[in-house]
Amino acid sequence: MKNKKQWKDFSTATKVRIMLAGFVQITLLLAALWDIRHRSAEQIKGSKKLWYSVVFINYIGPIAYFVLGRKPNTSVIAA
């Protein structure tokens, strides 16, 4: 049976890559959750409950929400 690697067995560069990937994933998740929370239901394609569930799928969920889940902003900024 092959032994599993432990954290101490990874090189410093590998540890940095793992931590960076985790940071990106958590940042995407939090940004998507914040955006869903602060947008009205009319500005989101589909239901908010569905998107709240989808964004928990690693990387793909939050990216899918930002690409597919939001309706284009059609408001006009007054000058």
Residue, then its C-alpha position, 0 to 999 in steps of 0.5 A: m500500500k502506497n503511503k499518502k503524502q503529508w503537508k510536510d512532504f510537499s515542496t515550498a513551491t507546491k505548498v504555495r500553489i495549493m494555498l493560492a488555488g484555495f485562496v482563489q476558490i474561496t474568493l470566487l465563492l465569496a464574491a458570487l455569494w455576495d453578488i447573489r445576496h445584493r442583486s434583486a431576483e430580476q437581475i439574475k437568470g433563474s432562481k437565487k436558491l439555485w445559484y446559491s447551490v451552484v456556486f458551491i461547485n469548485y471553481i465552475g460554480p462561481i464562474a458559471y454564475f458570473v458568466l451565465g447567471r447575471k442579466p446584463n446591466t441595462s441601467v443608464i448612468a446619469a451624467 
